[in-house]
Amino acid sequence: MDYTLAMTFINTNGDKLSLSVSDVKPDISSAEVGALMDTIVAKDIFLSKGCSIAAKYDAQITQRQTTKFDIK
């Protein structure tokens, strides 16, 4: 199964911005996600519509299972 972490932030204009990280470990904790999001806000390396990220808003993990078929 593949796991993707989707994080939503608020920029300084009040608009939402989403960032996703693929292939995260399935047992990632809420504290680890919060710390990652805090780091993203503190480092201020991403812009959204020309504005800095100001705050965390939401986060979720999506899991995807792929089933391959042998169709010879």
N, C-alpha and C positions, 0 to 999 in steps of 0.2 A: 504494500500500500504506500502511496505517496501522500505526504503531509505538507500543507502550505500554510504559513502564518500570514494572515492579512491584518495589517495595522492601519488604523485611521487616526489622523492627526488634525489639528486645527491650525491654520496659518495666522499670521498677524492681522489679516483682513477678516478673519472669522470664517473663511472658506475651509471645507474639508479636503484632505489630501490622503490618498491611500498608497501604502507601500506593501509589497508582498515578498516573502522569502520562501523559496521552494526547498523541499527536502529537509525540513526541520525534524528533529527527533520527536516521536509521538508522545513522549512523556514530559515534554517541556512544561515547566511550572509557570504559574501566574506571576510569581516573583521574578523569574528569568525574563519573561516577556516585558514586564514592567521596567526592569533594569535596562533592557535593550532599548525600549522606547524612550526612557529618560536620557540615555546616551545619545540617541538620535537628536532629541530636542537640544541637549546641551552642546553638542558638537556643531550644530548649525551649518551642516554641509549641503542640505537639500533646500531647494527653493520651490515654491508652488505659486505660480502666477506672479513671479518676481518677489514674493514675500517669504520670509523665514517661517519655519515651523515654530509655533508658540506653545502648543500643549498636546498631550495625549488625549484621545477621545475614546477609542474602542479597539479591541483586538479579538481575533478568532482564528481557530485552526480548522482547515477543511481537509478532509481525507478523501482520497480518490483511489479506487481499486480498479485495476485494469485486468481484464481477462482476455487472453489471446486464444484464438482458435486455430487449429491445424486444418487448413482447407485445401489439402493437396488433391 
